[in-house]
Structures are given as C-alpha cells and as structure tokens.
Amino acid sequence: MKIDKLKQFVALRQSLLTEKAQLETRLAQINKALGEETGTTKTATPAPARASASPQVTNPMSLKAAVRKVTSARSLTKKEILQAIGKLGYRFSAKDPMNSLNVVLYTKGQFKNDSGKFSPAK
C-alpha cells in the first residue's frame, strides 16, 4: 500500500513539474510579445505553507492611500469606496473586504464621516 502511495506521489509531482515547465514557456512567450526582457522576470520562490493562509496579494498602494485617493474629490459611502478602489486595481485578500475598509475608515483622525459619507480628515 505504501508503494502505491509513493508511485501516486511521484506521478503527481511529475505532472506538476511538466505543467510548471509549460507555464514558464508560455510566460516567456507573453513577455517576448510584450517586449519585456526575459532576464528581468523574477521567479517566485514558494512561501512556507501555512494553515488557512490567505492568497498573497500585492497592491500598488496601501488601502489607506487608495481610500484617500478616491475620497479626495468628493465624499463617498462605504460601498462606493469599495467599488472605486476596485477600479484603481486594489485587491483584497480578506474574505470580507468591508471589515478591512472599516478599520481604515474608523481609525481615529484619518477620515471624517458625514452622514455615512467619508472624506479625508486632513
């Protein structure tokens, strides 16, 4: 029985390695089509496995900066803010993005709340 599991593991690992090679080849083709140098792409190093880890998300700016940017022109409701920062390209890794937004909006001195519409405090 242990031999069967070992064979299954080896076969699955080989399948993943083959798929990885195909994806890397495709990525190189895409980079070439975009005119990017192939030497400048970084290969991701696997992060240590954690139980119930959220997917890694990198954003061009912090959530607070994104909220400041979208509320600088006019006051917005929380739903409007979520939509606007989504259009900026901000991605949440949390299951409930509204909770993360609430932390930023209700941090003392950062944003003012005028009847449910938020704008920068400063």
Backbone torsions as a table, in degrees:
resi	resn	phi	psi	omega
1	MET	NA	-39.0	179.2
2	LYS	-65.2	-34.1	179.7
3	ILE	-66.2	-40.3	178.0
4	ASP	-61.4	-42.9	179.6
5	LYS	-66.7	-37.3	178.3
6	LEU	-65.8	-43.8	177.5
7	LYS	-62.1	-40.9	179.3
8	GLN	-63.9	-43.2	178.5
9	PHE	-61.3	-47.4	-178.7
10	VAL	-61.5	-42.7	-179.8
11	ALA	-65.0	-43.2	179.3
12	LEU	-65.7	-40.3	178.9
13	ARG	-63.4	-43.6	179.5
14	GLN	-63.4	-39.4	178.0
15	SER	-61.7	-42.9	178.5
16	LEU	-66.3	-39.5	178.0
17	LEU	-64.0	-38.6	177.9
18	THR	-65.2	-45.2	179.0
19	GLU	-63.0	-40.2	178.6
20	LYS	-60.4	-44.1	-179.8
21	ALA	-63.0	-40.4	178.5
22	GLN	-64.3	-42.4	179.7
23	LEU	-65.9	-39.8	178.2
24	GLU	-64.8	-38.7	177.2
25	THR	-63.4	-45.3	179.6
26	ARG	-63.3	-41.4	178.8
27	LEU	-62.4	-39.9	177.3
28	ALA	-62.8	-39.0	177.9
29	GLN	-64.5	-41.9	179.7
30	ILE	-65.2	-45.3	178.4
31	ASN	-59.6	-40.4	179.2
32	LYS	-64.4	-42.2	179.8
33	ALA	-65.0	-32.1	179.5
34	LEU	-83.9	-5.5	178.3
35	GLY	81.3	17.2	178.9
36	GLU	-89.1	147.4	177.8
37	GLU	-72.3	139.4	-178.9
38	THR	-71.3	-24.1	-179.2
39	GLY	-76.5	-13.7	-176.3
40	THR	-90.7	-8.6	-179.9
41	THR	-77.3	139.4	179.8
42	LYS	-97.9	135.6	174.5
43	THR	-88.8	134.1	-177.6
44	ALA	-72.4	134.6	174.4
45	THR	-94.5	134.4	-176.9
46	PRO	-64.6	134.0	177.7
47	ALA	-80.7	153.2	177.9
48	PRO	-61.0	139.5	-178.0
49	ALA	-70.1	135.1	176.5
50	ARG	-127.3	147.7	177.0
51	ALA	-70.5	132.9	178.1
52	SER	53.5	41.1	179.0
53	ALA	-76.4	140.2	175.7
54	SER	-77.4	152.2	177.9
55	PRO	-64.1	143.1	-179.0
56	GLN	-71.8	126.4	-179.7
57	VAL	-127.1	129.7	174.3
58	THR	-113.5	129.9	-178.7
59	ASN	-115.1	151.3	-178.8
60	PRO	-68.2	-19.5	179.5
61	MET	-148.7	165.5	178.8
62	SER	-71.4	162.6	177.8
63	LEU	-61.9	-41.9	179.8
64	LYS	-61.4	-42.3	179.2
65	ALA	-65.6	-39.0	179.2
66	ALA	-65.0	-42.6	179.2
67	VAL	-65.4	-41.9	176.9
68	ARG	-58.9	-43.3	-177.6
69	LYS	-62.6	-45.9	-175.6
70	VAL	-77.4	-22.3	-179.7
71	THR	-98.6	0.7	-177.7
72	SER	-70.3	-32.6	-178.6
73	ALA	-79.0	-42.1	180.0
74	ARG	-156.6	159.2	178.9
75	SER	-70.6	141.0	-178.8
76	LEU	-132.5	153.8	173.1
77	THR	-76.6	168.1	-179.0
78	LYS	-60.5	-41.0	179.1
79	LYS	-63.9	-41.3	178.8
80	GLU	-65.1	-37.7	178.4
81	ILE	-64.3	-45.2	178.5
82	LEU	-57.9	-44.5	179.8
83	GLN	-65.2	-42.6	-177.0
84	ALA	-67.2	-42.4	-179.7
85	ILE	-72.9	-24.9	172.4
86	GLY	-64.9	-38.2	178.0
87	LYS	-68.2	-26.0	176.2
88	LEU	-73.9	-14.6	-179.4
89	GLY	102.0	5.8	179.0
90	TYR	-72.4	132.4	179.2
91	ARG	-121.3	136.9	178.6
92	PHE	-94.7	144.9	173.2
93	SER	-101.9	-11.0	-178.8
94	ALA	-75.3	153.8	177.7
95	LYS	-67.8	-34.7	-178.8
96	ASP	-123.4	92.8	-177.6
97	PRO	-58.2	-28.9	-178.9
98	MET	-62.1	-35.0	178.0
99	ASN	-62.4	-44.1	178.7
100	SER	-63.4	-41.7	178.7
101	LEU	-63.6	-41.4	179.5
102	ASN	-60.3	-39.7	179.2
103	VAL	-58.7	-44.4	-179.1
104	VAL	-69.3	-46.1	-175.2
105	LEU	-66.8	-35.2	-175.2
106	TYR	-99.2	9.6	172.7
107	THR	-71.1	126.9	-172.7
108	LYS	-55.2	129.2	173.8
109	GLY	85.5	-1.9	-176.7
110	GLN	-91.0	-46.7	-176.5
111	PHE	-135.7	149.1	176.9
112	LYS	-106.3	144.0	-177.4
113	ASN	-110.4	114.9	178.4
114	ASP	-117.4	95.1	179.4
115	SER	57.2	43.4	176.4
116	GLY	87.3	0.7	176.2
117	LYS	-112.4	132.1	-172.4
118	PHE	-109.2	145.1	175.4
119	SER	-146.5	161.3	179.2
120	PRO	-60.8	141.7	-178.4
121	ALA	-76.7	-24.7	-176.3
122	LYS	-114.5	NA	NA
